[in-house]
Amino acid sequence: MFIPTLDGSRNAGHTLELDSRITRDYFGALAPVDIGDIDLAEAIHTLNSDAARFTVGRLSEFTSEAEQVAGWFRDAAGTLVAHKQRAYGADQIRLLWPVLRSDERATHATAIEGGDGWPFLRYGSGPILPLAAVSVDRATFGWGYSGSGPINLYKALVYAVTGEVVDVHGPELNKLPNSLYGWITRLPNRSAFLLPWRDLVDKVRADEPIRSGAIRPKDAGDAV
């Protein structure tokens, strides 16, 4: 098990709508936790986008917000999750998105599943865990277009397979349509997708010449 880092808290907390299959499945697999067992600092970081700027004067505001949480949970990796019910629209969950790779071992049944802009690791009939970002400022994802969200997803997918934090940029990868990044940009925008682990490993391996610099944008016609 791992606890998401509380260092560099800016933009670490994220709110997800429970309006896609994968987010609902993730929520359904959570284990309830008593509020008395939650560290105050962890709760503050979870509910605030920029806990580094949290002041003592905001404690009463935080207390009011915490009282609106319908339930507190942890996933299989130990990530704290707050459940917020709403009178209109889908319920929401809020969590500190992990930036450390899961200790769970991938198998042939493992897959990357995305829904409503958020990617998860589904370990067959086992745990469902958020796909770890490479850093707290890389925990906003996207697909179906070119930009920072797909770049974040690209880096997270490579990180999941190899543990490598790659230094790649959109302008370079836009000129390499057959790369993993190119595959990400061609997905329907924010729609659900399923990528089996074996297929992901093949894509990441095929992209190694790009990451090592053996293939550059001027060689786009020869991209793997």
Backbone torsions as a table, in degrees:
resi	resn	phi	psi	omega
1	MET	NA	153.3	176.1
2	PHE	-141.2	153.4	175.2
3	ILE	-108.6	130.6	178.2
4	PRO	-56.3	142.6	-178.0
5	THR	-62.3	143.4	174.8
6	LEU	-99.1	2.8	177.7
7	ASP	-78.4	147.8	178.2
8	GLY	56.9	61.0	-165.8
9	SER	-74.0	-12.3	-174.9
10	ARG	-56.0	129.0	177.3
11	ASN	61.8	20.5	-178.6
12	ALA	-78.8	-32.0	-179.0
13	GLY	-85.4	137.9	-179.2
14	HIS	-136.5	144.4	177.6
15	THR	-103.1	130.3	179.8
16	LEU	-118.7	137.4	173.8
17	GLU	-81.6	139.2	177.1
18	LEU	-88.0	60.7	-176.2
19	ASP	-125.5	16.9	173.3
20	SER	-131.0	159.9	-176.9
21	ARG	-60.4	-42.6	-174.6
22	ILE	-69.9	-38.2	178.6
23	THR	-69.7	-35.6	177.1
24	ARG	-68.6	-39.5	177.9
25	ASP	-64.7	-41.3	177.9
26	TYR	-60.3	-47.3	-179.6
27	PHE	-62.8	-39.9	-178.4
28	GLY	-66.1	-20.1	-179.0
29	ALA	-94.4	-0.6	-177.4
30	LEU	-74.5	153.1	177.4
31	ALA	-104.8	129.8	-179.6
32	PRO	-66.0	149.4	179.1
33	VAL	-134.5	142.6	179.1
34	ASP	-73.8	136.9	-177.5
35	ILE	-61.0	-26.8	179.0
36	GLY	-69.6	-14.5	180.0
37	ASP	-98.2	4.6	-177.1
38	ILE	-99.0	129.6	175.8
39	ASP	-66.8	135.5	-177.2
40	LEU	-58.8	-42.3	-179.0
41	ALA	-61.8	-39.3	179.9
42	GLU	-66.1	-40.3	178.7
43	ALA	-65.3	-41.5	178.5
44	ILE	-62.3	-44.9	179.4
45	HIS	-64.0	-37.2	-178.0
46	THR	-67.9	-41.3	-174.4
47	LEU	-88.2	-8.9	-176.6
48	ASN	-119.7	133.2	-179.9
49	SER	-68.7	-29.7	-178.7
50	ASP	-133.9	75.0	-177.2
51	ALA	-65.8	-18.0	178.8
52	ALA	-64.1	-23.4	-179.9
53	ARG	-101.1	7.2	-179.5
54	PHE	-69.0	130.2	-176.9
55	THR	-114.6	162.8	177.2
56	VAL	-59.8	-34.2	179.9
57	GLY	-62.5	-18.0	-178.5
58	ARG	-95.2	5.2	-177.4
59	LEU	-62.3	-40.1	-179.9
60	SER	-66.3	-37.4	176.9
61	GLU	-64.9	-41.6	178.9
62	PHE	-64.1	-41.6	179.7
63	THR	-59.7	-42.2	178.8
64	SER	-64.1	-41.1	179.9
65	GLU	-67.2	-40.4	-179.8
66	ALA	-64.7	-33.1	179.7
67	GLU	-69.3	-20.2	178.8
68	GLN	-83.9	-8.2	178.1
69	VAL	-73.5	124.3	-177.3
70	ALA	-73.8	-26.3	179.9
71	GLY	-172.0	151.1	177.9
72	TRP	-111.9	141.2	-175.2
73	PHE	-142.1	167.5	169.2
74	ARG	-131.7	145.5	175.0
75	ASP	-88.7	-175.5	-173.7
76	ALA	-65.0	-18.8	-179.9
77	ALA	-98.1	-2.6	178.3
78	GLY	99.4	0.3	-179.8
79	THR	-66.7	131.3	177.9
80	LEU	-77.9	135.7	-178.0
81	VAL	-132.9	129.7	176.3
82	ALA	-103.1	133.6	-179.5
83	HIS	-104.1	126.3	178.8
84	LYS	-118.7	120.4	177.1
85	GLN	-87.0	147.9	179.9
86	ARG	-131.1	144.8	179.5
87	ALA	-69.0	-32.9	179.4
88	TYR	-127.9	141.1	-179.4
89	GLY	82.1	177.6	-177.8
90	ALA	-70.9	148.5	171.7
91	ASP	-61.3	164.7	-178.7
92	GLN	-126.4	154.2	167.7
93	ILE	-125.5	150.7	179.2
94	ARG	-128.7	134.4	-178.6
95	LEU	-148.1	159.5	173.2
96	LEU	-87.3	105.5	-172.0
97	TRP	-63.0	130.1	-175.0
98	PRO	-68.3	144.8	176.0
99	VAL	-122.8	16.8	174.9
100	LEU	-121.6	138.3	-179.8
101	ARG	-64.5	145.0	178.0
102	SER	-69.4	151.0	175.6
103	ASP	-81.5	-9.6	-179.9
104	GLU	-63.8	137.5	179.5
105	ARG	-87.8	129.5	177.4
106	ALA	-71.8	144.4	177.2
107	THR	-127.9	-177.5	179.0
108	HIS	-63.6	-19.6	-179.2
109	ALA	-89.9	-6.4	-178.6
110	THR	-75.7	145.7	178.0
111	ALA	-148.6	154.9	169.5
112	ILE	-92.1	124.8	-180.0
113	GLU	-125.0	130.6	-179.8
114	GLY	-117.4	148.1	176.5
115	GLY	-159.4	132.1	177.5
116	ASP	54.5	36.2	174.3
117	GLY	88.8	4.3	-177.2
118	TRP	-125.7	129.4	-178.7
119	PRO	-99.9	141.9	-179.8
120	PHE	-131.6	157.1	170.3
121	LEU	-98.2	119.4	176.8
122	ARG	-107.2	113.7	-176.1
123	TYR	-90.4	65.1	-179.7
124	GLY	58.4	-124.3	177.1
125	SER	-88.3	5.6	-179.8
126	GLY	-92.2	-145.8	-174.1
127	PRO	-66.0	156.8	168.0
128	ILE	-117.3	122.9	-175.5
129	LEU	-132.2	147.1	174.0
130	PRO	-60.1	142.1	175.7
131	LEU	-71.9	116.8	-173.6
132	ALA	-62.6	136.1	173.1
133	ALA	-81.8	163.9	-179.9
134	VAL	-81.1	-15.5	176.6
135	SER	-166.3	166.6	-176.8
136	VAL	-64.8	-27.7	179.4
137	ASP	-87.8	7.0	175.7
138	ARG	-115.8	21.6	-174.1
139	ALA	-99.1	23.9	172.3
140	THR	-118.9	120.6	-169.2
141	PHE	-114.6	165.0	175.2
142	GLY	-167.1	166.7	175.0
143	TRP	-158.1	161.5	-178.8
144	GLY	91.4	11.9	177.8
145	TYR	-162.2	174.8	176.7
146	SER	-100.9	132.9	179.5
147	GLY	159.2	-167.7	-173.4
148	SER	-67.4	-37.1	178.9
149	GLY	-60.2	-49.7	175.6
150	PRO	-63.6	-34.4	175.3
151	ILE	-62.8	-42.4	178.1
152	ASN	-61.7	-41.0	178.8
153	LEU	-66.0	-43.1	177.7
154	TYR	-55.6	-49.6	-178.0
155	LYS	-63.9	-38.5	-179.8
156	ALA	-67.3	-37.6	179.5
157	LEU	-67.7	-42.5	176.7
158	VAL	-63.6	-42.4	179.6
159	TYR	-61.2	-40.2	-179.4
160	ALA	-62.8	-36.9	-176.0
161	VAL	-84.5	-45.7	-170.4
162	THR	-109.7	-17.9	-172.7
163	GLY	78.6	6.1	-176.5
164	GLU	-90.9	133.2	172.2
165	VAL	-97.4	106.4	-171.5
166	VAL	-86.7	153.0	177.7
167	ASP	-110.7	83.3	179.6
168	VAL	-128.0	159.5	-174.8
169	HIS	-136.2	152.5	-177.5
170	GLY	-55.0	-49.2	-178.9
171	PRO	-55.8	-33.9	177.4
172	GLU	-71.2	-49.0	-173.2
173	LEU	-73.0	-24.5	177.1
174	ASN	-59.7	-26.3	-178.1
175	LYS	-92.7	7.5	178.9
176	LEU	-125.4	73.5	-171.5
177	PRO	-63.7	-22.0	-178.6
178	ASN	-90.2	7.5	177.4
179	SER	-78.5	172.2	173.6
180	LEU	-58.5	-39.5	177.9
181	TYR	-61.7	-40.3	177.2
182	GLY	-60.7	-40.3	176.7
183	TRP	-61.4	-42.2	180.0
184	ILE	-61.8	-42.7	-177.3
185	THR	-70.1	-21.9	-179.2
186	ARG	-88.1	-8.5	175.0
187	LEU	-65.0	149.7	174.1
188	PRO	-60.3	134.8	-174.2
189	ASN	-55.9	118.8	174.3
190	ARG	64.2	4.9	179.2
191	SER	-76.7	165.7	178.1
192	ALA	-68.5	143.5	173.7
193	PHE	-144.0	157.2	178.8
194	LEU	-134.6	123.4	-179.8
195	LEU	-123.3	105.9	178.4
196	PRO	-57.3	146.7	-176.3
197	TRP	-57.4	-42.7	-178.8
198	ARG	-60.9	-39.2	178.4
199	ASP	-67.4	-38.5	177.8
200	LEU	-63.5	-45.2	179.3
201	VAL	-59.2	-41.6	178.9
202	ASP	-62.7	-41.9	-179.4
203	LYS	-66.8	-41.6	-179.6
204	VAL	-66.4	-41.1	178.0
205	ARG	-64.4	-41.3	-179.7
206	ALA	-65.6	-26.0	-179.0
207	ASP	-83.8	-5.8	-175.5
208	GLU	-55.7	-40.6	177.7
209	PRO	-60.2	-30.6	176.6
210	ILE	-69.3	-45.9	-177.7
211	ARG	-67.8	-30.7	-179.0
212	SER	-84.5	-9.3	180.0
213	GLY	90.8	2.6	179.4
214	ALA	-68.2	-30.2	175.8
215	ILE	-118.7	127.2	-179.1
216	ARG	-123.2	169.3	-176.3
217	PRO	-51.9	-36.2	-179.5
218	LYS	-65.4	-17.5	179.9
219	ASP	-100.8	21.9	-170.9
220	ALA	-53.7	-32.7	-179.0
221	GLY	-65.5	-19.8	-179.6
222	ASP	-103.9	12.0	-175.4
223	ALA	-61.2	149.5	-179.1
224	VAL	-82.8	NA	NA
